[in-house]
Amino acid sequence: MKPDKEDDMNSPEAALLSPDAGDIQKRSVVIAGHRTSISVENAFWRALLGIARARGVSANRLITEIDRSRKGNLSSAIRLFVLAETMKAANRS
């Protein structure tokens, strides 16, 4: 099955190249059974989805893990997590 356009954009590199990479969208997520919303740029969201897929977990589960260890705003914590994971991957290359 051919991946859809959203799947094609889940790598950090591809997520940055998208024309809407910097657009911020509010998304509903579930953290420890409670609905909340986050606002992050499309590039960070797509990269987060790629990281979750690589780890074999759902985006909600990964966000729950980020939430447990965060200091401050959840949206910022997600951005910092994606940045750290991307930097780790770059250092392994």
N, C-alpha and C positions, 0 to 999 in steps of 0.2 A: 504494500500500500504506500502510495506517495504521501510524504508529509505535507500538511497544509502550510499556508503562508506563515501562520503563527509559529509552528514548529521550526520552520526555516530560520526564524529570527531569534531563537532561544540561545544561541551561542553568544557570548559576550561581544565578540567582534561584529557579528551580524547585527546584534541589537543596537550597536552604536551607529551603524550605517543607515538605519531606517530613517526615512524622512520625518517620522513622528517620534523619534527617539527621545526628544526632550519634552514631549507633551506629558503633562501630569494628569493621571487619572485616579479617581477614587475607586477603590476596590473593596468588596466585602470579603472578610476572612473569618475563620473560626479558630479561636485560640482557647484551648482547654475547655471546649464546649460552649464558648460564648462568642457571639457574633460581634465584630467590630469592623471598622473601616480604616484603611490606610490610603495615603496618597503618595504615590511614587511615580517617577518618570517611567515611561514605557521601556526604555533601555534597561533600567534596573529590574523591572518586573520580569522582562523576558530573560534576562541573565539569571534571575532567581529561579525561574521555572526550569532553566537548563541545569542549574546546580541541583535542584530537587530531583529532576529526572536522573541525573548521573548518580545520585545517592540512592535512588530507588525509593524515594519517599514522596508524599504529596507536598504541595506548596504549603498547605495549612500546617502540616507537621513540622516542616522546616521553619516556618514563621513562629510556631510555638517554641521551638528550640532557641531561636533568636530572642524571642520575648523573655525567656527565662534568664538569659545572661545579659540583658541590655541595661544600660544606664541612660535614662533620658527617653526621648521620643522614639516610638516604634518605627516610624517611617525612616528616620535618620539611622536607626540601628540596622535596618534592612540594607540601606545604601552602604553603610560601612562594612557590613558582612559581605556583600557582593564584591566590594572593592578589595577586601582582604583575600577572599577566595580567588579572585582574578589575579591578584599579585602573587599568591602562592603558586597558582598554575603557571604563571609566566616564569617564575624562578625555577620551576621543575623542568622547563623546556630547555 
